[in-house]
Structure formats: structure tokens, C-alpha cells
Amino acid sequence: METAAILTLAITGASGAGVARALLTLLERDARVAHVDLVASPHGLRVAREELDLPEGTLDQLAHRLLGRPAHKTEVHDDRNIGASIASGSYPSQGMIVAPCSMGTCAAVAHGLADSLIERAADVCLKERRRLILAVREAPLNRIHLQNLLAASEAGATIFPLVPAFYDGALTAEAMTAQFAARVLEHVGLPQPGVFQWQGQRPRQA
Ligand SMILES: Cc1cc2nc3c(=O)[nH]c(=O)nc-3n(C[C@H](O)[C@H](O)[C@H](O)COP(=O)(O)O)c2cc1C
């Protein structure tokens, strides 16, 4: 990425809030990133609270609560604020990561719904031909899910299922989450140091 990045991170109500936390942590500490727009759906907030034991707080404090320390470059938006910066194609965002992405949000994106800020910002990414990553998580997938995934992909989104790799020697959920987050960031032009690269055989365990 040549210029300092402005990226959107959206959290929706699928399981996997730890991935959103890992992504925000990496984005906050990345010198190539100038600004992060963070938005969570109401269901995303609910699931994140349950999965991460988030401390109580206001929406404004969401980034701080996810990171466990003050955020320096993250602006939190209300999902109901359809007038936020990221709702417009004129805002110079380079792309958007929805992680975790529920099948509900995937369906909305696939069909061009734009009722919430997350849906609208994703729609803007597609119309402006910007990167849109959908880290969907559901199992098993029904026919409607599969059709929506194909429709979103054909519209320009990258379907990046929240599925960890098992060949990289990462044995803990935390390590798998970190590797997954790093792989997602590679796809938005932010390769991460230390990320696992396959060298022809599985690394030996220490
Ligand atoms: C604890 C919990 C876990 C959930 N996990 C998933 C999931 O992994 N994938 C999914 O598509 N929906 C999941 N859901 C259901 C979504 O939260 C629900 O469909 C919601 O309407 C999604 O709304 P949103 O896309 O606006 O966030 C979960 C709900 C709860 C309460």
C-alpha cells in the first residue's frame, strides 16, 4: 500500500469476535495505517460482549474496550448513522473488512441492501471497486448461504471464511486467530511480519 491506509473494520453478529480484536490490534500498531473506521452491528456488539467478556462502556469506548488500552487512530461509528463518513464514496477509504461476518450481513451485501451503516459502507466499497473482505462464519452452509456467497463474490467481495489453517503449527486458538488476522491484512495490502509461510514441509514443534 503506497499511501497511508484508511480502512474500515466492521464487526457483525457471527462468532469470532477475537478475530476483530486481533485485526484492530494489528491495524492500530501498523505505521502504514493512518486511520481505522470501526463499526459494529447491534448483534455484533452482543456476540463480542459474550465472547470477549468486554467491560461495560459506551459505544465511543468500543475500540478501547477491544484493545484493552486507548486507541490512537480508530474512530467508532454508530451502525445506525447512515450519514457517517464511510457511507459516502467520496470518503477516501481504501477498503473494508467485515470480521466476523454473519450470513445475515453477507445476504444484505450480496443483494445490495444498505439500511445500516455496515451494509451501506460495504455497498460503497463494491460500487467504488474497493477491497471488501467478508470473513464469514457459519457451519454448515445452506443453499441460500452458498448462493449469497457466490453473489457477493461476483459483485467484487473477497469471501475469506473464518477458517483457520492447520498446517502452520499454530496449536492454540489465540495463535490461529493471529495467523488468520495476518492473512486477512495481507489481502488489503498490509503484509505482516512473522506471518507463517509454507516452505514445503510442516514446521517441527519445539
Ligand atoms: C452467540 C451467537 C453466535 C452467533 N453466531 C453466528 C455465526 O457464527 N454466524 C452467523 O451467521 N450468525 C450467527 N449468529 C446469529 C446472528 O447474530 C444473527 O443472524 C444476526 O441477525 C446477525 O445480524 P448482523 O449481521 O446485523 O450482525 C449468532 C448469534 C449469537 C447470539
The ligand as an SDF file (V2000), in Angstrom:
LIG
                    3D

 31 33  0  0  0  0  0  0  0  0999 V2000
  -23.7670  -16.2340   20.4000 C   0  0  0  0  0  0  0  0  0  0  0  0
  -24.2030  -16.0690   18.9740 C   0  0  0  0  0  0  0  0  0  0  0  0
  -23.4290  -16.5940   17.9560 C   0  0  0  0  0  0  0  0  0  0  0  0
  -23.8150  -16.4510   16.6210 C   0  0  0  0  0  0  0  0  0  0  0  0
  -23.0060  -16.9620   15.6520 N   0  0  0  0  0  0  0  0  0  0  0  0
  -23.3210  -16.7920   14.3620 C   0  0  0  0  0  0  0  0  0  0  0  0
  -22.4340  -17.2540   13.3530 C   0  0  0  0  0  0  0  0  0  0  0  0
  -21.3600  -17.8030   13.6180 O   0  0  0  0  0  0  0  0  0  0  0  0
  -22.7660  -16.9980   12.0560 N   0  0  0  0  0  0  0  0  0  0  0  0
  -23.9110  -16.3380   11.7080 C   0  0  0  0  0  0  0  0  0  0  0  0
  -24.1280  -16.1260   10.5190 O   0  0  0  0  0  0  0  0  0  0  0  0
  -24.7800  -15.9100   12.6620 N   0  0  0  0  0  0  0  0  0  0  0  0
  -24.5160  -16.1090   13.9760 C   0  0  0  0  0  0  0  0  0  0  0  0
  -25.3760  -15.6460   14.9540 N   0  0  0  0  0  0  0  0  0  0  0  0
  -26.6460  -15.0560   14.5470 C   0  0  0  0  0  0  0  0  0  0  0  0
  -26.5000  -13.5790   14.1410 C   0  0  0  0  0  0  0  0  0  0  0  0
  -26.0310  -12.8120   15.2410 O   0  0  0  0  0  0  0  0  0  0  0  0
  -27.8510  -13.0610   13.6730 C   0  0  0  0  0  0  0  0  0  0  0  0
  -28.2210  -13.7050   12.4650 O   0  0  0  0  0  0  0  0  0  0  0  0
  -27.9130  -11.5610   13.4840 C   0  0  0  0  0  0  0  0  0  0  0  0
  -29.1800  -11.1930   12.9920 O   0  0  0  0  0  0  0  0  0  0  0  0
  -26.8430  -11.0440   12.5470 C   0  0  0  0  0  0  0  0  0  0  0  0
  -27.0200   -9.6380   12.4360 O   0  0  0  0  0  0  0  0  0  0  0  0
  -25.8990   -8.6900   11.8680 P   0  0  0  0  0  0  0  0  0  0  0  0
  -25.4080   -9.3010   10.6040 O   0  0  0  0  0  0  0  0  0  0  0  0
  -26.5930   -7.3890   11.6610 O   0  0  0  0  0  0  0  0  0  0  0  0
  -24.8440   -8.5680   12.9120 O   0  0  0  0  0  0  0  0  0  0  0  0
  -25.0110  -15.7740   16.3030 C   0  0  0  0  0  0  0  0  0  0  0  0
  -25.7890  -15.2420   17.3280 C   0  0  0  0  0  0  0  0  0  0  0  0
  -25.3910  -15.3920   18.6520 C   0  0  0  0  0  0  0  0  0  0  0  0
  -26.2480  -14.7840   19.7370 C   0  0  0  0  0  0  0  0  0  0  0  0
  1  2  1  0
  2  3  1  0
  2 30  2  0
  3  4  2  0
  4  5  1  0
  4 28  1  0
  5  6  2  0
  6  7  1  0
  6 13  1  0
  7  8  2  0
  7  9  1  0
  9 10  1  0
 10 11  2  0
 10 12  1  0
 12 13  2  0
 13 14  1  0
 14 15  1  0
 14 28  1  0
 15 16  1  0
 16 17  1  0
 16 18  1  0
 18 19  1  0
 18 20  1  0
 20 21  1  0
 20 22  1  0
 22 23  1  0
 23 24  1  0
 24 25  2  0
 24 26  1  0
 24 27  1  0
 28 29  2  0
 29 30  1  0
 30 31  1  0
M  END
$$$$
